[in-house]
Amino acid sequence: MGESKRRKAALGEDYGKEQTILPWLPITKTQAQKFVTWTTRGAWIGIGAMIALWFTVRFIGPALGWWEVY
């Protein structure tokens, strides 16, 4: 009997299913990787938006006469 057949016999119904991160948490490793990808992308979008807002408030606003300090 080959290793694959032994593994299939040992795992039973779970053979071919993707592993979860923790036994009590129903999240697969692929789902976790997608979550990390999306949150990283969201963080970079947030950083870009923060830089754009800072640039607007710091340079463009005073050039247009907004937020004058007396």
All heavy atoms as a GROMACS GRO file, in nm:
protein
  569
    1MET      N    1   0.085  -0.117   0.000
    1MET     CA    2   0.000   0.000   0.000
    1MET      C    3   0.090   0.124   0.000
    1MET      O    4   0.185   0.133   0.077
    1MET     CB    5  -0.090  -0.001   0.123
    1MET     CG    6  -0.191   0.111   0.122
    1MET     SD    7  -0.287   0.129   0.272
    1MET     CE    8  -0.386  -0.014   0.277
    2GLY      N    9   0.060   0.218  -0.086
    2GLY     CA   10   0.141   0.338  -0.096
    2GLY      C   11   0.108   0.439   0.013
    2GLY      O   12   0.009   0.428   0.085
    3GLU      N   13   0.194   0.539   0.026
    3GLU     CA   14   0.178   0.642   0.128
    3GLU      C   15   0.046   0.716   0.112
    3GLU      O   16  -0.022   0.748   0.210
    3GLU     CB   17   0.296   0.739   0.122
    3GLU     CG   18   0.288   0.852   0.224
    3GLU     CD   19   0.292   0.803   0.369
    3GLU    OE1   20   0.350   0.697   0.395
    3GLU    OE2   21   0.234   0.871   0.454
    4SER      N   22   0.008   0.746  -0.010
    4SER     CA   23  -0.116   0.819  -0.034
    4SER      C   24  -0.238   0.740   0.013
    4SER      O   25  -0.328   0.795   0.075
    4SER     CB   26  -0.130   0.850  -0.183
    4SER     OG   27  -0.251   0.914  -0.210
    5LYS      N   28  -0.239   0.611  -0.014
    5LYS     CA   29  -0.352   0.527   0.028
    5LYS      C   30  -0.355   0.514   0.181
    5LYS      O   31  -0.460   0.514   0.242
    5LYS     CB   32  -0.343   0.390  -0.036
    5LYS     CG   33  -0.373   0.392  -0.184
    5LYS     CD   34  -0.370   0.253  -0.242
    5LYS     CE   35  -0.397   0.260  -0.392
    5LYS     NZ   36  -0.393   0.127  -0.452
    6ARG      N   37  -0.237   0.506   0.243
    6ARG     CA   38  -0.231   0.500   0.389
    6ARG      C   39  -0.285   0.628   0.451
    6ARG      O   40  -0.360   0.625   0.547
    6ARG     CB   41  -0.086   0.480   0.433
    6ARG     CG   42  -0.064   0.347   0.496
    6ARG     CD   43   0.078   0.330   0.543
    6ARG     NE   44   0.142   0.247   0.440
    6ARG     CZ   45   0.258   0.270   0.384
    6ARG    NH1   46   0.330   0.370   0.422
    6ARG    NH2   47   0.305   0.192   0.292
    7ARG      N   48  -0.245   0.742   0.393
    7ARG     CA   49  -0.291   0.871   0.442
    7ARG      C   50  -0.442   0.884   0.426
    7ARG      O   51  -0.512   0.932   0.514
    7ARG     CB   52  -0.219   0.984   0.369
    7ARG     CG   53  -0.233   1.116   0.436
    7ARG     CD   54  -0.154   1.228   0.369
    7ARG     NE   55  -0.030   1.188   0.307
    7ARG     CZ   56  -0.006   1.194   0.176
    7ARG    NH1   57  -0.098   1.239   0.094
    7ARG    NH2   58   0.110   1.156   0.127
    8LYS      N   59  -0.492   0.838   0.311
    8LYS     CA   60  -0.635   0.844   0.284
    8LYS      C   61  -0.712   0.757   0.383
    8LYS      O   62  -0.817   0.796   0.433
    8LYS     CB   63  -0.665   0.800   0.141
    8LYS     CG   64  -0.809   0.816   0.102
    8LYS     CD   65  -0.829   0.782  -0.044
    8LYS     CE   66  -0.973   0.804  -0.085
    8LYS     NZ   67  -0.996   0.776  -0.226
    9ALA      N   68  -0.659   0.641   0.413
    9ALA     CA   69  -0.724   0.552   0.509
    9ALA      C   70  -0.720   0.612   0.650
    9ALA      O   71  -0.817   0.600   0.726
    9ALA     CB   72  -0.656   0.416   0.508
   10ALA      N   73  -0.612   0.677   0.685
   10ALA     CA   74  -0.599   0.734   0.819
   10ALA      C   75  -0.689   0.856   0.838
   10ALA      O   76  -0.750   0.874   0.944
   10ALA     CB   77  -0.454   0.773   0.846
   11LEU      N   78  -0.699   0.941   0.735
   11LEU     CA   79  -0.778   1.063   0.747
   11LEU      C   80  -0.928   1.039   0.726
   11LEU      O   81  -1.010   1.114   0.776
   11LEU     CB   82  -0.728   1.168   0.648
   11LEU     CG   83  -0.590   1.224   0.676
   11LEU    CD1   84  -0.547   1.318   0.564
   11LEU    CD2   85  -0.587   1.297   0.809
   12GLY      N   86  -0.962   0.941   0.650
   12GLY     CA   87  -1.103   0.910   0.627
   12GLY      C   88  -1.172   1.020   0.547
   12GLY      O   89  -1.130   1.054   0.437
   13GLU      N   90  -1.280   1.077   0.603
   13GLU     CA   91  -1.357   1.181   0.532
   13GLU      C   92  -1.280   1.311   0.516
   13GLU      O   93  -1.313   1.394   0.431
   13GLU     CB   94  -1.488   1.207   0.606
   13GLU     CG   95  -1.588   1.095   0.595
   13GLU     CD   96  -1.719   1.131   0.662
   13GLU    OE1   97  -1.740   1.250   0.692
   13GLU    OE2   98  -1.800   1.040   0.685
   14ASP      N   99  -1.182   1.336   0.601
   14ASP     CA  100  -1.106   1.461   0.594
   14ASP      C  101  -0.999   1.461   0.486
   14ASP      O  102  -0.931   1.561   0.465
   14ASP     CB  103  -1.040   1.489   0.730
   14ASP     CG  104  -1.142   1.522   0.837
   14ASP    OD1  105  -1.251   1.571   0.801
   14ASP    OD2  106  -1.111   1.501   0.956
   15TYR      N  107  -0.982   1.350   0.415
   15TYR     CA  108  -0.880   1.341   0.311
   15TYR      C  109  -0.914   1.435   0.196
   15TYR      O  110  -1.025   1.437   0.145
   15TYR     CB  111  -0.868   1.198   0.258
   15TYR     CG  112  -0.762   1.183   0.152
   15TYR    CD1  113  -0.628   1.182   0.187
   15TYR    CD2  114  -0.795   1.173   0.018
   15TYR    CE1  115  -0.529   1.169   0.092
   15TYR    CE2  116  -0.697   1.160  -0.079
   15TYR     CZ  117  -0.564   1.158  -0.041
   15TYR     OH  118  -0.467   1.146  -0.136
   16GLY      N  119  -0.821   1.519   0.158
   16GLY     CA  120  -0.840   1.612   0.047
   16GLY      C  121  -0.897   1.746   0.089
   16GLY      O  122  -0.904   1.838   0.008
   17LYS      N  123  -0.939   1.759   0.213
   17LYS     CA  124  -0.990   1.887   0.263
   17LYS      C  125  -0.873   1.972   0.310
   17LYS      O  126  -0.772   1.922   0.358
   17LYS     CB  127  -1.088   1.866   0.378
   17LYS     CG  128  -1.217   1.800   0.335
   17LYS     CD  129  -1.311   1.789   0.453
   17LYS     CE  130  -1.440   1.721   0.413
   17LYS     NZ  131  -1.529   1.704   0.528
   18GLU      N  132  -0.892   2.102   0.298
   18GLU     CA  133  -0.786   2.193   0.340
   18GLU      C  134  -0.780   2.200   0.492
   18GLU      O  135  -0.882   2.195   0.559
   18GLU     CB  136  -0.813   2.332   0.282
   18GLU     CG  137  -0.697   2.424   0.294
   18GLU     CD  138  -0.719   2.554   0.220
   18GLU    OE1  139  -0.826   2.572   0.161
   18GLU    OE2  140  -0.628   2.637   0.222
   19GLN      N  141  -0.660   2.216   0.544
   19GLN     CA  142  -0.642   2.222   0.689
   19GLN      C  143  -0.688   2.357   0.743
   19GLN      O  144  -0.680   2.459   0.676
   19GLN     CB  145  -0.495   2.204   0.725
   19GLN     CG  146  -0.442   2.066   0.703
   19GLN     CD  147  -0.297   2.057   0.748
   19GLN    OE1  148  -0.227   2.156   0.756
   19GLN    NE2  149  -0.253   1.936   0.777
   20THR      N  150  -0.735   2.356   0.868
   20THR     CA  151  -0.772   2.480   0.935
   20THR      C  152  -0.653   2.530   1.014
   20THR      O  153  -0.558   2.456   1.041
   20THR     CB  154  -0.892   2.458   1.028
   20THR    OG1  155  -0.859   2.358   1.123
   20THR    CG2  156  -1.015   2.416   0.950
   21ILE      N  157  -0.657   2.656   1.052
   21ILE     CA  158  -0.547   2.715   1.130
   21ILE      C  159  -0.541   2.651   1.268
   21ILE      O  160  -0.437   2.607   1.313
   21ILE     CB  161  -0.566   2.867   1.141
   21ILE    CG1  162  -0.556   2.931   1.004
   21ILE    CG2  163  -0.464   2.928   1.235
   21ILE    CD1  164  -0.589   3.077   1.003
   22LEU      N  165  -0.655   2.649   1.335
   22LEU     CA  166  -0.667   2.586   1.466
   22LEU      C  167  -0.783   2.488   1.460
   22LEU      O  168  -0.880   2.512   1.388
   22LEU     CB  169  -0.694   2.692   1.574
   22LEU     CG  170  -0.585   2.797   1.594
   22LEU    CD1  171  -0.634   2.908   1.684
   22LEU    CD2  172  -0.461   2.732   1.654
   23PRO      N  173  -0.778   2.382   1.537
   23PRO     CA  174  -0.887   2.282   1.530
   23PRO      C  175  -1.024   2.340   1.565
   23PRO      O  176  -1.125   2.300   1.509
   23PRO     CB  177  -0.845   2.177   1.632
   23PRO     CG  178  -0.699   2.195   1.651
   23PRO     CD  179  -0.671   2.339   1.625
   24TRP      N  180  -1.031   2.436   1.656
   24TRP     CA  181  -1.158   2.492   1.700
   24TRP      C  182  -1.200   2.615   1.620
   24TRP      O  183  -1.308   2.670   1.642
   24TRP     CB  184  -1.153   2.525   1.848
   24TRP     CG  185  -1.033   2.608   1.887
   24TRP    CD1  186  -0.912   2.561   1.928
   24TRP    CD2  187  -1.023   2.750   1.886
   24TRP    NE1  188  -0.827   2.665   1.952
   24TRP    CE2  189  -0.892   2.783   1.928
   24TRP    CE3  190  -1.110   2.852   1.855
   24TRP    CZ2  191  -0.848   2.914   1.938
   24TRP    CZ3  192  -1.066   2.984   1.866
   24TRP    CH2  193  -0.936   3.013   1.907
   25LEU      N  194  -1.118   2.662   1.527
   25LEU     CA  195  -1.147   2.781   1.448
   25LEU      C  196  -1.170   2.739   1.303
   25LEU      O  197  -1.079   2.689   1.238
   25LEU     CB  198  -1.029   2.878   1.456
   25LEU     CG  199  -1.049   3.017   1.401
   25LEU    CD1  200  -1.156   3.091   1.478
   25LEU    CD2  201  -0.919   3.096   1.410
   26PRO      N  202  -1.291   2.760   1.250
   26PRO     CA  203  -1.322   2.710   1.115
   26PRO      C  204  -1.271   2.801   1.002
   26PRO      O  205  -1.346   2.839   0.914
   26PRO     CB  206  -1.473   2.700   1.116
   26PRO     CG  207  -1.515   2.810   1.208
   26PRO     CD  208  -1.409   2.816   1.315
   27ILE      N  209  -1.146   2.839   1.008
   27ILE     CA  210  -1.086   2.924   0.904
   27ILE      C  211  -0.970   2.845   0.843
   27ILE      O  212  -0.880   2.801   0.913
   27ILE     CB  213  -1.036   3.057   0.962
   27ILE    CG1  214  -1.153   3.138   1.018
   27ILE    CG2  215  -0.962   3.137   0.857
   27ILE    CD1  216  -1.112   3.265   1.088
   28THR      N  217  -0.973   2.833   0.710
   28THR     CA  218  -0.867   2.758   0.643
   28THR      C  219  -0.745   2.846   0.622
   28THR      O  220  -0.752   2.968   0.636
   28THR     CB  221  -0.916   2.704   0.508
   28THR    OG1  222  -0.948   2.815   0.423
   28THR    CG2  223  -1.038   2.615   0.524
   29LYS      N  224  -0.637   2.783   0.585
   29LYS     CA  225  -0.512   2.857   0.562
   29LYS      C  226  -0.524   2.951   0.442
   29LYS      O  227  -0.470   3.060   0.443
   29LYS     CB  228  -0.396   2.760   0.545
   29LYS     CG  229  -0.363   2.687   0.672
   29LYS     CD  230  -0.244   2.595   0.657
   29LYS     CE  231  -0.214   2.526   0.788
   29LYS     NZ  232  -0.093   2.444   0.781
   30THR      N  233  -0.598   2.910   0.340
   30THR     CA  234  -0.618   2.996   0.223
   30THR      C  235  -0.700   3.120   0.261
   30THR      O  236  -0.669   3.231   0.218
   30THR     CB  237  -0.690   2.919   0.111
   30THR    OG1  238  -0.612   2.804   0.079
   30THR    CG2  239  -0.708   3.004  -0.013
   31GLN      N  240  -0.803   3.101   0.342
   31GLN     CA  241  -0.884   3.214   0.387
   31GLN      C  242  -0.800   3.311   0.470
   31GLN      O  243  -0.814   3.433   0.458
   31GLN     CB  244  -1.004   3.166   0.468
   31GLN     CG  245  -1.109   3.095   0.386
   31GLN     CD  246  -1.216   3.031   0.472
   31GLN    OE1  247  -1.190   2.993   0.586
   31GLN    NE2  248  -1.334   3.018   0.416
   32ALA      N  249  -0.714   3.258   0.554
   32ALA     CA  250  -0.628   3.342   0.636
   32ALA      C  251  -0.532   3.423   0.548
   32ALA      O  252  -0.508   3.541   0.572
   32ALA     CB  253  -0.550   3.258   0.736
   33GLN      N  254  -0.477   3.360   0.446
   33GLN     CA  255  -0.385   3.429   0.356
   33GLN      C  256  -0.457   3.540   0.280
   33GLN      O  257  -0.404   3.649   0.260
   33GLN     CB  258  -0.321   3.331   0.258
   33GLN     CG  259  -0.218   3.393   0.169
   33GLN     CD  260  -0.103   3.455   0.247
   33GLN    OE1  261  -0.056   3.400   0.345
   33GLN    NE2  262  -0.059   3.570   0.203
   34LYS      N  263  -0.580   3.513   0.234
   34LYS     CA  264  -0.659   3.617   0.165
   34LYS      C  265  -0.689   3.733   0.259
   34LYS      O  266  -0.686   3.849   0.218
   34LYS     CB  267  -0.788   3.558   0.111
   34LYS     CG  268  -0.769   3.472  -0.010
   34LYS     CD  269  -0.902   3.420  -0.062
   34LYS     CE  270  -0.882   3.330  -0.183
   34LYS     NZ  271  -1.009   3.278  -0.233
   35PHE      N  272  -0.718   3.704   0.386
   35PHE     CA  273  -0.744   3.809   0.484
   35PHE      C  274  -0.621   3.898   0.501
   35PHE      O  275  -0.632   4.020   0.503
   35PHE     CB  276  -0.783   3.746   0.618
   35PHE     CG  277  -0.803   3.847   0.728
   35PHE    CD1  278  -0.917   3.924   0.732
   35PHE    CD2  279  -0.706   3.863   0.826
   35PHE    CE1  280  -0.935   4.018   0.834
   35PHE    CE2  281  -0.723   3.955   0.926
   35PHE     CZ  282  -0.837   4.033   0.931
   36VAL      N  283  -0.505   3.836   0.512
   36VAL     CA  284  -0.380   3.914   0.526
   36VAL      C  285  -0.357   4.000   0.402
   36VAL      O  286  -0.319   4.117   0.412
   36VAL     CB  287  -0.261   3.819   0.552
   36VAL    CG1  288  -0.129   3.893   0.541
   36VAL    CG2  289  -0.274   3.755   0.688
   37THR      N  290  -0.383   3.945   0.283
   37THR     CA  291  -0.364   4.020   0.159
   37THR      C  292  -0.456   4.142   0.155
   37THR      O  293  -0.411   4.253   0.124
   37THR     CB  294  -0.392   3.929   0.038
   37THR    OG1  295  -0.303   3.818   0.043
   37THR    CG2  296  -0.374   4.004  -0.092
   38TRP      N  297  -0.584   4.122   0.185
   38TRP     CA  298  -0.680   4.233   0.181
   38TRP      C  299  -0.651   4.339   0.287
   38TRP      O  300  -0.662   4.460   0.260
   38TRP     CB  301  -0.822   4.181   0.196
   38TRP     CG  302  -0.877   4.130   0.068
   38TRP    CD1  303  -0.883   4.000   0.028
   38TRP    CD2  304  -0.931   4.207  -0.039
   38TRP    NE1  305  -0.938   3.991  -0.098
   38TRP    CE2  306  -0.969   4.117  -0.140
   38TRP    CE3  307  -0.951   4.342  -0.059
   38TRP    CZ2  308  -1.026   4.159  -0.259
   38TRP    CZ3  309  -1.008   4.384  -0.177
   38TRP    CH2  310  -1.044   4.294  -0.275
   39THR      N  311  -0.616   4.297   0.408
   39THR     CA  312  -0.588   4.396   0.513
   39THR      C  313  -0.460   4.473   0.484
   39THR      O  314  -0.451   4.593   0.515
   39THR     CB  315  -0.581   4.330   0.652
   39THR    OG1  316  -0.487   4.223   0.650
   39THR    CG2  317  -0.717   4.278   0.694
   40THR      N  318  -0.361   4.408   0.424
   40THR     CA  319  -0.238   4.478   0.386
   40THR      C  320  -0.268   4.582   0.278
   40THR      O  321  -0.222   4.696   0.285
   40THR     CB  322  -0.132   4.379   0.335
   40THR    OG1  323  -0.106   4.283   0.438
   40THR    CG2  324  -0.004   4.449   0.297
   41ARG      N  325  -0.348   4.543   0.179
   41ARG     CA  326  -0.387   4.637   0.074
   41ARG      C  327  -0.465   4.754   0.132
   41ARG      O  328  -0.442   4.870   0.097
   41ARG     CB  329  -0.471   4.564  -0.031
   41ARG     CG  330  -0.508   4.651  -0.149
   41ARG     CD  331  -0.582   4.571  -0.255
   41ARG     NE  332  -0.493   4.465  -0.306
   41ARG     CZ  333  -0.535   4.351  -0.356
   41ARG    NH1  334  -0.664   4.324  -0.363
   41ARG    NH2  335  -0.449   4.262  -0.401
   42GLY      N  336  -0.555   4.726   0.224
   42GLY     CA  337  -0.634   4.831   0.289
   42GLY      C  338  -0.546   4.926   0.370
   42GLY      O  339  -0.570   5.047   0.372
   43ALA      N  340  -0.445   4.871   0.436
   43ALA     CA  341  -0.354   4.956   0.513
   43ALA      C  342  -0.277   5.050   0.421
   43ALA      O  343  -0.261   5.169   0.453
   43ALA     CB  344  -0.257   4.868   0.592
   44TRP      N  345  -0.230   5.001   0.307
   44TRP     CA  346  -0.157   5.087   0.214
   44TRP      C  347  -0.249   5.194   0.155
   44TRP      O  348  -0.206   5.308   0.136
   44TRP     CB  349  -0.092   5.006   0.103
   44TRP     CG  350   0.036   4.943   0.150
   44TRP    CD1  351   0.059   4.812   0.169
   44TRP    CD2  352   0.157   5.011   0.185
   44TRP    NE1  353   0.188   4.793   0.214
   44TRP    CE2  354   0.250   4.913   0.224
   44TRP    CE3  355   0.195   5.145   0.187
   44TRP    CZ2  356   0.379   4.947   0.266
   44TRP    CZ3  357   0.324   5.177   0.228
   44TRP    CH2  358   0.414   5.079   0.267
   45ILE      N  359  -0.374   5.160   0.128
   45ILE     CA  360  -0.469   5.261   0.080
   45ILE      C  361  -0.491   5.367   0.187
   45ILE      O  362  -0.495   5.487   0.158
   45ILE     CB  363  -0.601   5.193   0.038
   45ILE    CG1  364  -0.580   5.111  -0.088
   45ILE    CG2  365  -0.712   5.296   0.017
   45ILE    CD1  366  -0.696   5.022  -0.125
   46GLY      N  367  -0.502   5.325   0.313
   46GLY     CA  368  -0.518   5.420   0.423
   46GLY      C  369  -0.398   5.510   0.440
   46GLY      O  370  -0.412   5.630   0.465
   47ILE      N  371  -0.278   5.455   0.424
   47ILE     CA  372  -0.157   5.536   0.433
   47ILE      C  373  -0.153   5.639   0.321
   47ILE      O  374  -0.120   5.756   0.343
   47ILE     CB  375  -0.032   5.445   0.431
   47ILE    CG1  376  -0.023   5.364   0.560
   47ILE    CG2  377   0.096   5.527   0.409
   47ILE    CD1  378   0.080   5.254   0.557
   48GLY      N  379  -0.189   5.596   0.200
   48GLY     CA  380  -0.193   5.691   0.088
   48GLY      C  381  -0.295   5.801   0.108
   48GLY      O  382  -0.268   5.918   0.080
   49ALA      N  383  -0.412   5.766   0.161
   49ALA     CA  384  -0.515   5.867   0.188
   49ALA      C  385  -0.468   5.964   0.296
   49ALA      O  386  -0.493   6.085   0.288
   49ALA     CB  387  -0.645   5.799   0.230
   50MET      N  388  -0.400   5.913   0.398
   50MET     CA  389  -0.350   5.999   0.504
   50MET      C  390  -0.244   6.096   0.450
   50MET      O  391  -0.244   6.216   0.486
   50MET     CB  392  -0.289   5.916   0.616
   50MET     CG  393  -0.241   5.998   0.734
   50MET     SD  394  -0.170   5.900   0.866
   50MET     CE  395  -0.029   5.829   0.784
   51ILE      N  396  -0.157   6.050   0.363
   51ILE     CA  397  -0.056   6.138   0.303
   51ILE      C  398  -0.122   6.244   0.216
   51ILE      O  399  -0.083   6.360   0.219
   51ILE     CB  400   0.048   6.054   0.224
   51ILE    CG1  401   0.132   5.972   0.321
   51ILE    CG2  402   0.135   6.142   0.136
   51ILE    CD1  403   0.222   5.870   0.256
   52ALA      N  404  -0.224   6.204   0.138
   52ALA     CA  405  -0.295   6.300   0.054
   52ALA      C  406  -0.364   6.407   0.139
   52ALA      O  407  -0.360   6.526   0.106
   52ALA     CB  408  -0.396   6.228  -0.034
   53LEU      N  409  -0.427   6.365   0.248
   53LEU     CA  410  -0.492   6.462   0.338
   53LEU      C  411  -0.390   6.554   0.401
   53LEU      O  412  -0.410   6.676   0.408
   53LEU     CB  413  -0.571   6.388   0.446
   53LEU     CG  414  -0.642   6.477   0.546
   53LEU    CD1  415  -0.752   6.558   0.477
   53LEU    CD2  416  -0.700   6.394   0.658
   54TRP      N  417  -0.278   6.499   0.446
   54TRP     CA  418  -0.174   6.581   0.507
   54TRP      C  419  -0.119   6.682   0.406
   54TRP      O  420  -0.100   6.800   0.438
   54TRP     CB  421  -0.059   6.492   0.556
   54TRP     CG  422   0.057   6.572   0.608
   54TRP    CD1  423   0.070   6.630   0.728
   54TRP    CD2  424   0.175   6.606   0.533
   54TRP    NE1  425   0.189   6.696   0.738
   54TRP    CE2  426   0.257   6.684   0.618
   54TRP    CE3  427   0.221   6.577   0.406
   54TRP    CZ2  428   0.380   6.733   0.579
   54TRP    CZ3  429   0.343   6.627   0.366
   54TRP    CH2  430   0.422   6.703   0.452
   55PHE      N  431  -0.095   6.636   0.284
   55PHE     CA  432  -0.045   6.726   0.180
   55PHE      C  433  -0.144   6.838   0.153
   55PHE      O  434  -0.105   6.955   0.139
   55PHE     CB  435  -0.018   6.646   0.051
   55PHE     CG  436   0.048   6.725  -0.057
   55PHE    CD1  437   0.185   6.748  -0.054
   55PHE    CD2  438  -0.025   6.780  -0.161
   55PHE    CE1  439   0.248   6.822  -0.152
   55PHE    CE2  440   0.036   6.853  -0.260
   55PHE     CZ  441   0.173   6.876  -0.256
   56THR      N  442  -0.272   6.804   0.148
   56THR     CA  443  -0.375   6.905   0.124
   56THR      C  444  -0.380   7.007   0.237
   56THR      O  445  -0.382   7.128   0.213
   56THR     CB  446  -0.513   6.837   0.110
   56THR    OG1  447  -0.508   6.746   0.001
   56THR    CG2  448  -0.623   6.939   0.085
   57VAL      N  449  -0.381   6.961   0.360
   57VAL     CA  450  -0.390   7.052   0.475
   57VAL      C  451  -0.263   7.133   0.490
   57VAL      O  452  -0.267   7.253   0.519
   57VAL     CB  453  -0.419   6.971   0.604
   57VAL    CG1  454  -0.403   7.057   0.727
   57VAL    CG2  455  -0.558   6.911   0.597
   58ARG      N  456  -0.148   7.072   0.466
   58ARG     CA  457  -0.020   7.140   0.491
   58ARG      C  458   0.020   7.239   0.381
   58ARG      O  459   0.071   7.345   0.409
   58ARG     CB  460   0.090   7.033   0.507
   58ARG     CG  461   0.229   7.088   0.528
   58ARG     CD  462   0.238   7.161   0.662
   58ARG     NE  463   0.370   7.210   0.686
   58ARG     CZ  464   0.411   7.334   0.655
   58ARG    NH1  465   0.329   7.418   0.600
   58ARG    NH2  466   0.535   7.370   0.681
   59PHE      N  467  -0.005   7.203   0.254
   59PHE     CA  468   0.044   7.286   0.145
   59PHE      C  469  -0.067   7.353   0.064
   59PHE      O  470  -0.062   7.473   0.039
   59PHE     CB  471   0.132   7.202   0.051
   59PHE     CG  472   0.257   7.153   0.117
   59PHE    CD1  473   0.273   7.020   0.148
   59PHE    CD2  474   0.359   7.240   0.150
   59PHE    CE1  475   0.387   6.972   0.210
   59PHE    CE2  476   0.475   7.195   0.212
   59PHE     CZ  477   0.490   7.061   0.242
   60ILE      N  478  -0.165   7.278   0.021
   60ILE     CA  479  -0.268   7.333  -0.067
   60ILE      C  480  -0.360   7.428   0.009
   60ILE      O  481  -0.395   7.535  -0.042
   60ILE     CB  482  -0.348   7.219  -0.135
   60ILE    CG1  483  -0.253   7.137  -0.222
   60ILE    CG2  484  -0.462   7.275  -0.217
   60ILE    CD1  485  -0.316   7.013  -0.283
   61GLY      N  486  -0.399   7.390   0.130
   61GLY     CA  487  -0.487   7.475   0.211
   61GLY      C  488  -0.430   7.614   0.234
   61GLY      O  489  -0.496   7.715   0.204
   62PRO      N  490  -0.310   7.627   0.287
   62PRO     CA  491  -0.253   7.760   0.308
   62PRO      C  492  -0.232   7.838   0.178
   62PRO      O  493  -0.245   7.961   0.175
   62PRO     CB  494  -0.118   7.732   0.375
   62PRO     CG  495  -0.139   7.601   0.444
   62PRO     CD  496  -0.229   7.524   0.354
   63ALA      N  497  -0.203   7.769   0.069
   63ALA     CA  498  -0.184   7.838  -0.058
   63ALA      C  499  -0.316   7.900  -0.107
   63ALA      O  500  -0.315   8.002  -0.176
   63ALA     CB  501  -0.131   7.741  -0.163
   64LEU      N  502  -0.428   7.840  -0.071
   64LEU     CA  503  -0.558   7.893  -0.110
   64LEU      C  504  -0.614   7.991  -0.007
   64LEU      O  505  -0.721   8.046  -0.027
   64LEU     CB  506  -0.658   7.778  -0.130
   64LEU     CG  507  -0.624   7.682  -0.244
   64LEU    CD1  508  -0.725   7.568  -0.246
   64LEU    CD2  509  -0.624   7.754  -0.378
   65GLY      N  510  -0.541   8.012   0.103
   65GLY     CA  511  -0.584   8.108   0.204
   65GLY      C  512  -0.668   8.047   0.315
   65GLY      O  513  -0.726   8.120   0.395
   66TRP      N  514  -0.677   7.917   0.321
   66TRP     CA  515  -0.754   7.853   0.428
   66TRP      C  516  -0.669   7.843   0.552
   66TRP      O  517  -0.547   7.840   0.548
   66TRP     CB  518  -0.798   7.713   0.389
   66TRP     CG  519  -0.885   7.705   0.267
   66TRP    CD1  520  -0.958   7.804   0.211
   66TRP    CD2  521  -0.904   7.592   0.185
   66TRP    NE1  522  -1.023   7.758   0.101
   66TRP    CE2  523  -0.993   7.628   0.082
   66TRP    CE3  524  -0.856   7.460   0.189
   66TRP    CZ2  525  -1.033   7.540  -0.015
   66TRP    CZ3  526  -0.898   7.373   0.092
   66TRP    CH2  527  -0.986   7.414  -0.009
   67TRP      N  528  -0.728   7.836   0.664
   67TRP     CA  529  -0.665   7.816   0.793
   67TRP      C  530  -0.553   7.918   0.819
   67TRP      O  531  -0.441   7.886   0.853
   67TRP     CB  532  -0.604   7.675   0.804
   67TRP     CG  533  -0.704   7.567   0.794
   67TRP    CD1  534  -0.802   7.538   0.881
   67TRP    CD2  535  -0.718   7.473   0.688
   67TRP    NE1  536  -0.876   7.433   0.837
   67TRP    CE2  537  -0.826   7.390   0.718
   67TRP    CE3  538  -0.651   7.449   0.569
   67TRP    CZ2  539  -0.868   7.288   0.637
   67TRP    CZ3  540  -0.691   7.347   0.489
   67TRP    CH2  541  -0.798   7.268   0.523
   68GLU      N  542  -0.590   8.045   0.800
   68GLU     CA  543  -0.489   8.150   0.822
   68GLU      C  544  -0.465   8.164   0.971
   68GLU      O  545  -0.557   8.160   1.052
   68GLU     CB  546  -0.538   8.282   0.766
   68GLU     CG  547  -0.539   8.280   0.613
   68GLU     CD  548  -0.576   8.416   0.556
   68GLU    OE1  549  -0.571   8.516   0.629
   68GLU    OE2  550  -0.610   8.420   0.439
   69VAL      N  551  -0.342   8.178   1.007
   69VAL     CA  552  -0.304   8.194   1.146
   69VAL      C  553  -0.269   8.341   1.167
   69VAL      O  554  -0.186   8.397   1.096
   69VAL     CB  555  -0.182   8.104   1.182
   69VAL    CG1  556  -0.143   8.125   1.327
   69VAL    CG2  557  -0.215   7.959   1.153
   70TYR      N  558  -0.333   8.404   1.267
   70TYR     CA  559  -0.308   8.547   1.294
   70TYR      C  560  -0.222   8.565   1.413
   70TYR      O  561  -0.223   8.501   1.507
   70TYR     CB  562  -0.441   8.621   1.313
   70TYR     CG  563  -0.524   8.621   1.188
   70TYR    CD1  564  -0.631   8.533   1.174
   70TYR    CD2  565  -0.496   8.709   1.086
   70TYR    CE1  566  -0.709   8.534   1.060
   70TYR    CE2  567  -0.574   8.711   0.971
   70TYR     CZ  568  -0.680   8.623   0.959
   70TYR     OH  569  -0.755   8.627   0.847
   0.00000   0.00000   0.00000
